[in-house]
Amino acid sequence: MKSGYMIFNINVKNPDNYKEYIEKVKPIAEKHGGEYIVRGGESMVIEGKWTYPRTVVIKFPSYEKAIEFYSSDEYKPIKKIRLENAESNAIIIEGA
């Protein structure tokens, strides 16, 4: 079975409120088998446009598990915190 990845490119607009998202999202992602591979850190755009300064990559046991996490009732109120305090681009992608 191939892994599933969630990749976020994020511009945090309200860092104080966004901290609540960071604290609450990880345990929910882990409950769905998610493992944080990248959570911020130094980066350099080498091709094209990478719109926002923060990148997050979460690995799940499968593509379906990533969708399950994103669609879960547990994540909905946490996702609202992110959406209210940051701009983001996000994808779920099947990988190795």
N, CA, C and O of each residue as an XYZ file, in Angstrom:
384
protein
N       0.841     -1.182      0.000
C       0.000      0.000      0.000
C       0.887      1.246      0.000
O       1.866      1.327      0.743
N       0.534      2.198     -0.831
C       1.301      3.440     -0.918
C       0.858      4.411      0.172
O      -0.308      4.438      0.564
N       1.812      5.205      0.651
C       1.530      6.228      1.658
C       0.744      7.370      1.039
O       0.724      7.547     -0.179
N       0.099      8.137      1.900
C      -0.570      9.370      1.489
C       0.112     10.541      2.185
O       0.517     10.427      3.341
N       0.237     11.637      1.504
C       0.894     12.816      2.060
C      -0.026     14.018      1.968
O      -0.710     14.216      0.963
N      -0.039     14.813      3.016
C      -0.691     16.116      2.991
C       0.427     17.140      2.963
O       1.326     17.109      3.803
N       0.372     18.041      2.004
C       1.388     19.079      1.880
C       0.683     20.428      1.941
O      -0.208     20.721      1.144
N       1.100     21.232      2.896
C       0.543     22.564      3.090
C       1.624     23.600      2.844
O       2.771     23.414      3.248
N       1.266     24.682      2.187
C       2.117     25.856      2.045
C       1.320     26.978      2.702
O       0.235     27.326      2.236
N       1.857     27.548      3.788
C       1.062     28.372      4.700
C       1.684     29.743      4.939
O       2.899     29.891      5.065
N       0.807     30.734      4.997
C       1.170     32.081      5.417
C       0.371     32.380      6.689
O      -0.831     32.638      6.625
N       1.035     32.345      7.827
C       0.370     32.595      9.104
C       0.142     34.088      9.245
O       1.091     34.872      9.239
N      -1.133     34.485      9.375
C      -1.478     35.898      9.498
C      -1.611     36.329     10.962
O      -1.384     37.493     11.291
N      -1.972     35.411     11.822
C      -2.156     35.724     13.229
C      -1.435     34.659     14.062
O      -2.049     33.674     14.471
N      -0.135     34.855     14.315
C       0.675     33.831     14.995
C       0.168     33.434     16.384
O       0.265     32.268     16.765
N      -0.364     34.381     17.133
C      -0.839     34.057     18.478
C      -1.991     33.055     18.436
O      -1.989     32.076     19.183
N      -2.967     33.293     17.574
C      -4.102     32.367     17.464
C      -3.711     31.067     16.755
O      -4.277     30.010     17.034
N      -2.757     31.147     15.852
C      -2.319     29.962     15.102
C      -1.649     28.942     16.021
O      -1.665     27.746     15.732
N      -1.062     29.404     17.121
C      -0.430     28.495     18.083
C      -1.413     27.457     18.592
O      -1.038     26.310     18.836
N      -2.665     27.851     18.754
C      -3.692     26.906     19.199
C      -3.862     25.778     18.173
O      -4.018     24.615     18.546
N      -3.831     26.119     16.901
C      -3.927     25.114     15.844
C      -2.767     24.126     15.944
O      -2.969     22.912     15.898
N      -1.555     24.652     16.080
C      -0.364     23.800     16.154
C      -0.472     22.819     17.321
O      -0.128     21.645     17.183
N      -0.944     23.295     18.457
C      -1.069     22.442     19.643
C      -2.120     21.347     19.466
O      -1.928     20.224     19.932
N      -3.218     21.662     18.804
C      -4.354     20.737     18.731
C      -4.328     19.786     17.539
O      -4.920     18.709     17.604
N      -3.653     20.160     16.449
C      -3.738     19.351     15.238
C      -2.902     18.076     15.320
O      -3.329     17.030     14.829
N      -1.732     18.143     15.923
C      -0.819     16.992     15.904
C      -1.431     15.721     16.508
O      -1.339     14.664     15.883
N      -2.048     15.774     17.691
C      -2.622     14.537     18.237
C      -3.723     13.935     17.353
O      -3.876     12.714     17.294
N      -4.481     14.785     16.676
C      -5.543     14.279     15.793
C      -4.927     13.623     14.566
O      -5.365     12.551     14.150
N      -3.920     14.255     13.988
C      -3.233     13.655     12.836
C      -2.611     12.317     13.232
O      -2.720     11.341     12.490
N      -1.963     12.265     14.389
C      -1.328     11.024     14.850
C      -2.355      9.925     15.089
O      -2.071      8.754     14.839
N      -3.535     10.278     15.566
C      -4.609      9.297     15.776
C      -5.002      8.626     14.454
O      -5.429      7.472     14.442
N      -4.855      9.350     13.353
C      -5.173      8.823     12.024
C      -3.934      8.257     11.323
O      -3.959      7.997     10.120
N      -2.861      8.070     12.078
C      -1.644      7.472     11.528
C      -0.691      8.486     10.926
O       0.287      8.097     10.288
N      -0.946      9.779     11.109
C      -0.113     10.821     10.528
C       1.203     11.013     11.262
O       1.267     10.940     12.489
N       2.238     11.257     10.496
C       3.579     11.521     11.025
C       4.097     12.786     10.346
O       4.157     12.865      9.119
N       4.467     13.770     11.158
C       4.989     15.016     10.596
C       6.397     14.792     10.067
O       7.294     14.394     10.810
N       6.583     15.048      8.782
C       7.878     14.909      8.117
C       8.563     16.277      8.065
O       9.767     16.380      8.303
N       7.802     17.315      7.756
C       8.305     18.688      7.694
C       7.295     19.567      8.416
O       6.088     19.447      8.204
N       7.796     20.442      9.262
C       6.916     21.386      9.966
C       7.653     22.716     10.073
O       8.256     23.028     11.100
N       7.591     23.500      8.985
C       8.319     24.763      8.942
C       9.768     24.513      8.569
O      10.074     23.582      7.824
N      10.647     25.336      9.082
C      12.069     25.171      8.809
C      12.534     26.022      7.649
O      11.731     26.555      6.884
N      13.829     26.138      7.531
C      14.432     26.939      6.466
C      14.165     26.287      5.119
O      14.198     25.063      4.993
N      13.901     27.113      4.113
C      13.668     26.584      2.772
C      14.151     27.585      1.732
O      14.360     28.761      2.027
N      14.322     27.092      0.509
C      14.749     27.929     -0.604
C      13.962     27.493     -1.837
O      14.002     26.322     -2.216
N      13.266     28.403     -2.448
C      12.538     28.110     -3.681
C      13.558     27.982     -4.799
O      14.339     28.901     -5.042
N      13.551     26.841     -5.481
C      14.523     26.615     -6.551
C      13.897     26.657     -7.946
O      14.604     26.814     -8.941
N      12.564     26.517     -8.017
C      11.858     26.635     -9.294
C      10.440     27.100     -9.034
O       9.847     26.748     -8.014
N       9.902     27.873     -9.927
C       8.509     28.288     -9.848
C       8.224     29.198     -8.671
O       9.108     29.877     -8.149
N       6.961     29.192     -8.266
C       6.516     30.048     -7.170
C       6.041     29.178     -6.013
O       5.164     28.330     -6.181
N       6.603     29.385     -4.884
C       6.160     28.754     -3.646
C       5.636     29.918     -2.829
O       6.404     30.624     -2.175
N       4.354     30.111     -2.865
C       3.713     31.342     -2.441
C       3.995     31.764     -1.003
O       4.277     32.935     -0.747
N       3.923     30.823     -0.063
C       3.981     31.184      1.349
C       5.241     30.648      2.025
O       5.844     29.696      1.530
N       5.645     31.242      3.144
C       6.930     30.896      3.758
C       6.955     29.602      4.581
O       8.040     29.084      4.845
N       5.808     29.064      4.996
C       5.800     27.883      5.866
C       5.298     26.671      5.085
O       4.276     26.744      4.403
N       6.019     25.563      5.188
C       5.614     24.322      4.536
C       5.483     23.231      5.590
O       6.317     23.106      6.487
N       4.416     22.441      5.465
C       4.184     21.316      6.366
C       3.888     20.090      5.511
O       3.093     20.159      4.573
N       4.534     18.960      5.837
C       4.285     17.687      5.158
C       3.959     16.652      6.224
O       4.723     16.447      7.167
N       2.807     16.001      6.056
C       2.384     14.947      6.976
C       2.234     13.661      6.171
O       1.547     13.635      5.149
N       2.882     12.595      6.639
C       2.806     11.288      5.976
C       1.769     10.429      6.699
O       1.766     10.339      7.927
N       0.890      9.799      5.916
C      -0.129      8.887      6.442
C       0.103      7.492      5.858
O       0.744      7.352      4.816
N      -0.414      6.471      6.523
C      -0.221      5.102      6.025
C      -0.779      4.870      4.621
O      -0.322      3.978      3.906
N      -1.772      5.680      4.230
C      -2.357      5.540      2.889
C      -2.989      6.871      2.473
O      -3.212      7.755      3.300
N      -3.263      6.987      1.214
C      -3.964      8.141      0.652
C      -5.325      8.294      1.334
O      -5.748      9.396      1.684
N      -5.993      7.156      1.511
C      -7.320      7.154      2.128
C      -7.270      7.655      3.572
O      -8.167      8.376      4.008
N      -6.226      7.279      4.314
C      -6.081      7.730      5.707
C      -5.888      9.242      5.774
O      -6.383      9.888      6.697
N      -5.174      9.809      4.806
C      -4.989     11.266      4.762
C      -6.336     11.955      4.542
O      -6.644     12.949      5.200
N      -7.128     11.430      3.624
C      -8.454     11.986      3.369
C      -9.339     11.812      4.603
O     -10.096     12.715      4.959
N      -9.246     10.671      5.243
C     -10.021     10.399      6.451
C      -9.717     11.446      7.538
O     -10.627     11.976      8.174
N      -8.430     11.729      7.735
C      -8.047     12.755      8.711
C      -8.641     14.101      8.341
O      -9.289     14.742      9.169
N      -8.426     14.540      7.100
C      -8.860     15.867      6.676
C     -10.379     16.022      6.764
O     -10.877     17.115      7.034
N     -11.105     14.950      6.540
C     -12.566     14.980      6.541
C     -13.179     14.672      7.903
O     -14.399     14.736      8.056
N     -12.368     14.343      8.878
C     -12.883     13.877     10.169
C     -13.591     14.973     10.957
O     -13.257     16.154     10.854
N     -14.569     14.557     11.740
C     -15.290     15.482     12.616
C     -14.352     16.087     13.659
O     -14.556     17.222     14.089
N     -13.334     15.345     14.065
C     -12.370     15.850     15.044
C     -11.563     17.015     14.479
O     -11.254     17.965     15.197
N     -11.222     16.942     13.200
C     -10.369     17.964     12.596
C     -11.138     19.224     12.204
O     -10.552     20.305     12.155
N     -12.430     19.108     11.927
C     -13.204     20.259     11.424
C     -13.055     21.523     12.279
O     -12.774     22.586     11.724
N     -13.232     21.454     13.615
C     -13.088     22.691     14.394
C     -11.639     23.190     14.451
O     -11.402     24.388     14.603
N     -10.676     22.277     14.329
C      -9.266     22.657     14.336
C      -8.914     23.312     12.990
O      -8.199     24.313     12.943
N      -9.423     22.736     11.916
C      -9.200     23.314     10.583
C      -9.717     24.746     10.541
O      -9.095     25.613      9.927
N     -10.851     24.998     11.190
C     -11.428     26.344     11.237
C     -10.438     27.344     11.847
O     -10.344     28.481     11.385
N      -9.707     26.928     12.871
C      -8.699     27.797     13.492
C      -7.629     28.171     12.462
O      -7.238     29.334     12.355
N      -7.158     27.166     11.701
C      -6.140     27.435     10.676
C      -6.674     28.382      9.619
O      -6.003     29.346      9.251
N      -7.868     28.119      9.129
C      -8.435     28.930      8.060
C      -8.680     30.374      8.489
O      -8.590     31.290      7.671
N      -8.987     30.579      9.762
C      -9.232     31.931     10.263
C      -7.944     32.707     10.525
O      -7.974     33.934     10.611
N      -6.816     32.012     10.652
C      -5.576     32.659     11.060
C      -4.429     32.511     10.070
O      -3.313     32.953     10.344
N      -4.693     31.892      8.921
C      -3.638     31.688      7.934
C      -4.240     31.508      6.538
O      -5.392     31.101      6.387
N      -3.438     31.819      5.536
C      -3.764     31.505      4.142
C      -2.960     30.262      3.800
O      -1.826     30.116      4.256
N      -3.526     29.372      3.009
C      -2.751     28.181      2.678
C      -3.170     27.571      1.354
O      -4.294     27.740      0.882
N      -2.224     26.860      0.780
C      -2.467     25.958     -0.341
C      -2.223     24.574      0.238
O      -1.312     24.388      1.045
N      -3.031     23.605     -0.169
C      -2.853     22.255      0.381
C      -3.259     21.210     -0.652
O      -4.167     21.416     -1.457
N      -2.552     20.076     -0.600
C      -2.916     18.931     -1.430
C      -2.772     17.656     -0.617
O      -2.014     17.594      0.351
N      -3.509     16.656     -1.029
C      -3.296     15.284     -0.560
C      -2.821     14.529     -1.780
O      -3.435     14.597     -2.845
N      -1.723     13.809     -1.620
C      -1.112     13.136     -2.774
C      -0.648     11.734     -2.367
O      -0.152     11.525     -1.259
N      -0.816     10.796     -3.272
C      -0.311      9.442     -3.043
C       1.177      9.414     -3.330
O       1.644     10.025     -4.292
N       1.912      8.712     -2.503
C       3.362      8.648     -2.689
C       3.910      7.273     -2.389
O       3.166      6.304     -2.237
N       5.212      7.208     -2.310
C       5.887      5.933     -2.063
C       5.699      5.473     -0.637
O       6.203      4.416     -0.257
